[in-house]
């Protein structure tokens, strides 16, 4: 399988060899397909009742074929290798596809945690295989430590080890803790996957701010709006 991912352009092209097969979990994102019509098969998928027995349609695509997936603006798609007995727990919304033959099971979050994060279930995948992971911006990998806690914005955490210690928290002094989003506090061993797109909605507007002095000159000087750009 070959993934050509010009993510900033809003799409990825995936080429499947003769023995390759993928389960695409967002079929409507497939905007172009090159291959025999019989190489796509759509079915209902049931995650063992983990999502209140709600079912989704998924597409099984088999090679040799190629297809293009459209991505939401600002998103990237990153292939993640999953070994046999993989331990990472994923936010299922971030999984765009998985290779055939992978197993998965659900883990129910604690009610208190689910109430704050609006996240009831995480999914543990086992390979060998590969996941296509969607993230806002790039996908960063940070290794956990047993002693030093890692704090991650609750909206940025894509995956973490199943045996990690995890709880909701804030950190810093009283001013910092009062003006930050809820954080995941993690300890343990293994990688954590984090989407790195900015969570500060006001950051872009502040970075693009031309400054109060320039705006003042444009308004008070004769023909300022003409000469001061």
WOPEJO-V219417 format. One record per residue. N is the residue number from 1. RES is the residue in one letter. PHI is phi as a letter, one per 40 degrees, with the letter a starting at -180 (* if undefined). PSI is psi in whole degrees, -180 to 180 (* if undefined). BURIAL is + if it has 9 or more other ideal C-beta (glycine too) atoms within 8 Angstrom, else -. Layout:
# WOPEJO-V219417
n: (N:N)
res: (RES:RES)
phi: (PHI:PHI)
psi: (PSI:PSI)
burial: (BURIAL:BURIAL)
This chain:
# WOPEJO-V219417
n: (1:2:3:4:5:6:7:8:9:10:11:12:13:14:15:16:17:18:19:20:21:22:23:24:25:26:27:28:29:30:31:32:33:34:35:36:37:38:39:40:41:42:43:44:45:46:47:48:49:50:51:52:53:54:55:56:57:58:59:60:61:62:63:64:65:66:67:68:69:70:71:72:73:74:75:76:77:78:79:80:81:82:83:84:85:86:87:88:89:90:91:92:93:94:95:96:97:98:99:100:101:102:103:104:105:106:107:108:109:110:111:112:113:114:115:116:117:118:119:120:121:122:123:124:125:126:127:128:129:130:131:132:133:134:135:136:137:138:139:140:141:142:143:144:145:146:147:148:149:150:151:152:153:154:155:156:157:158:159:160:161:162:163:164:165:166:167:168:169:170:171:172:173:174:175:176:177:178:179:180:181:182:183:184:185:186:187:188:189:190:191:192:193:194:195:196:197:198:199:200:201:202:203:204:205:206:207:208:209:210:211:212:213:214:215:216:217:218:219:220:221:222:223:224:225:226:227:228:229)
res: (X:X:X:X:X:X:X:X:X:X:X:X:X:X:X:X:X:X:X:X:X:X:X:X:X:X:X:X:X:X:X:X:X:X:X:X:X:X:X:X:X:X:X:X:X:X:X:X:X:X:X:X:X:X:X:X:X:X:X:X:X:X:X:X:X:X:X:X:X:X:X:X:X:X:X:X:X:X:X:X:X:X:X:X:X:X:X:X:X:X:X:X:X:X:X:X:X:X:X:X:X:X:X:X:X:X:X:X:X:X:X:X:X:X:X:X:X:X:X:X:X:X:X:X:X:X:X:X:X:X:X:X:X:X:X:X:X:X:X:X:X:X:X:X:X:X:X:X:X:X:X:X:X:X:X:X:X:X:X:X:X:X:X:X:X:X:X:X:X:X:X:X:X:X:X:X:X:X:X:X:X:X:X:X:X:X:X:X:X:X:X:X:X:X:X:X:X:X:X:X:X:X:X:X:X:X:X:X:X:X:X:X:X:X:X:X:X:X:X:X:X:X:X:X:X:X:X:X:X)
phi: (*:b:b:b:b:c:d:c:c:g:a:b:b:b:b:b:c:d:c:c:a:b:b:c:c:b:d:c:c:c:b:a:a:b:i:c:d:c:c:b:b:c:a:c:b:b:c:g:g:c:b:f:g:c:b:b:c:b:b:b:b:b:c:c:a:a:a:b:b:c:b:c:d:g:c:b:b:b:c:b:c:b:c:c:g:d:b:c:c:b:c:d:c:c:c:c:a:a:c:d:g:c:b:a:a:b:b:c:c:c:d:c:c:c:c:c:c:f:b:c:b:b:b:b:b:b:c:c:i:a:b:c:b:c:a:c:g:c:b:c:b:b:c:c:b:c:c:c:c:b:b:b:d:c:c:b:c:c:a:a:c:c:c:c:c:a:a:c:a:b:a:g:c:c:c:c:c:c:b:b:c:c:b:c:b:b:b:i:b:h:c:b:b:b:c:b:d:d:c:c:c:c:c:c:c:c:c:c:c:c:h:c:c:c:c:c:c:c:c:c:c:d:f:c:c:c:c:b:b)
psi: (136:130:117:110:81:70:-39:-20:-5:19:164:147:128:126:130:129:177:-33:5:147:140:149:107:121:-7:75:-32:-12:-11:109:-11:142:132:108:-177:140:-29:-9:1:129:117:138:165:143:134:120:51:27:6:-29:49:36:21:141:147:155:135:157:131:118:131:139:169:128:172:149:161:131:129:141:148:154:131:-3:153:160:123:126:133:122:133:119:171:134:28:144:-5:137:122:146:113:-26:-23:-7:117:-37:164:148:153:145:-7:144:156:155:160:153:122:129:158:146:-42:-43:-45:-34:-40:-42:-8:35:107:-36:141:152:131:121:147:133:-149:143:-166:140:145:112:126:137:152:119:-155:171:118:148:123:133:137:161:143:-33:-45:121:148:124:129:132:134:-24:-4:-14:116:-45:151:160:143:-31:9:151:125:135:163:141:175:173:172:-171:-177:-36:-43:-46:-25:-16:32:159:160:140:151:129:117:143:154:-150:148:175:150:133:129:131:135:2:141:136:-5:105:-22:-6:-45:-42:-35:-38:-32:3:127:-9:145:-34:-42:-41:-38:-46:-40:-32:-34:-26:144:132:29:-37:-18:-44:-23:109:*)
burial: (+:-:+:-:+:-:+:-:-:+:+:+:+:+:+:+:-:-:-:+:+:+:+:+:+:-:+:-:+:+:-:-:+:-:+:-:-:-:+:+:-:-:-:-:+:-:+:-:-:-:-:-:-:-:-:-:+:+:+:+:+:+:+:-:+:+:+:+:+:-:+:-:-:-:+:+:+:+:+:+:-:+:-:-:-:+:+:+:+:+:+:+:-:+:+:+:+:+:+:-:-:+:-:+:-:+:+:-:+:-:-:-:+:+:-:+:+:-:+:-:+:+:+:+:+:+:+:-:+:+:+:+:+:+:+:-:+:-:+:-:-:-:-:+:+:-:-:-:-:+:+:+:+:+:-:+:+:+:+:+:+:-:-:+:-:-:-:+:+:-:+:-:-:-:-:+:+:-:-:+:-:+:+:+:+:+:+:+:+:+:+:+:+:+:+:+:-:-:-:-:-:-:-:-:-:-:-:-:-:-:-:-:-:+:+:-:+:+:-:-:+:-:-:+:-:-:-:+:-)
